[in-house]
Amino acid sequence: MSNSRLENIQEMLKSEPEDSFLNYALALEYAKAGDIKKAISLIEQLHARDENYLGAYYQLGQFYEQNEQRDSAVTAYKKGIAIAELKKDRKSISELNEALMMLED
């Protein structure tokens, strides 16, 4: 894990702890380092504060899959699809539906 990148994100979070993008970026850094459980925890916390942060649903589903939590992955994809439909975000709907279909095969 690039300590400087991780440290930079953590430093920015000190002044903006609720920033959804920064929290998402932090989760991705932990995932890159192989700490999927920490990444999941961070995205779950992010969604507890900002359930409309659409970009994180696909990644959360992927992390759940990597952590062999199939049911949680399905739930994440379906929740993301529902939010994407409300936002009329066809690209996200398509990506999330594809991930869901691949998981259910």
Secondary structure in CASP SS format (residue, H / E / C, confidence):
PFRMAT SS
TARGET T0000
AUTHOR 0000-0000-0000
METHOD secondary structure of the structure
MODEL  1
M C 1.00
S C 1.00
N H 1.00
S H 1.00
R H 1.00
L H 1.00
E H 1.00
N H 1.00
I H 1.00
Q H 1.00
E H 1.00
M H 1.00
L H 1.00
K H 1.00
S H 1.00
E C 1.00
P C 1.00
E C 1.00
D C 1.00
S H 1.00
F H 1.00
L H 1.00
N H 1.00
Y H 1.00
A H 1.00
L H 1.00
A H 1.00
L H 1.00
E H 1.00
Y H 1.00
A H 1.00
K H 1.00
A C 1.00
G C 1.00
D C 1.00
I H 1.00
K H 1.00
K H 1.00
A H 1.00
I H 1.00
S H 1.00
L H 1.00
I H 1.00
E H 1.00
Q H 1.00
L H 1.00
H H 1.00
A H 1.00
R H 1.00
D C 1.00
E C 1.00
N C 1.00
Y C 1.00
L C 1.00
G H 1.00
A H 1.00
Y H 1.00
Y H 1.00
Q H 1.00
L H 1.00
G H 1.00
Q H 1.00
F H 1.00
Y H 1.00
E H 1.00
Q H 1.00
N C 1.00
E C 1.00
Q C 1.00
R H 1.00
D H 1.00
S H 1.00
A H 1.00
V H 1.00
T H 1.00
A H 1.00
Y H 1.00
K H 1.00
K H 1.00
G H 1.00
I H 1.00
A H 1.00
I H 1.00
A H 1.00
E H 1.00
L H 1.00
K H 1.00
K C 1.00
D C 1.00
R H 1.00
K H 1.00
S H 1.00
I H 1.00
S H 1.00
E H 1.00
L H 1.00
N H 1.00
E H 1.00
A H 1.00
L H 1.00
M H 1.00
M H 1.00
L H 1.00
E H 1.00
D C 1.00
END
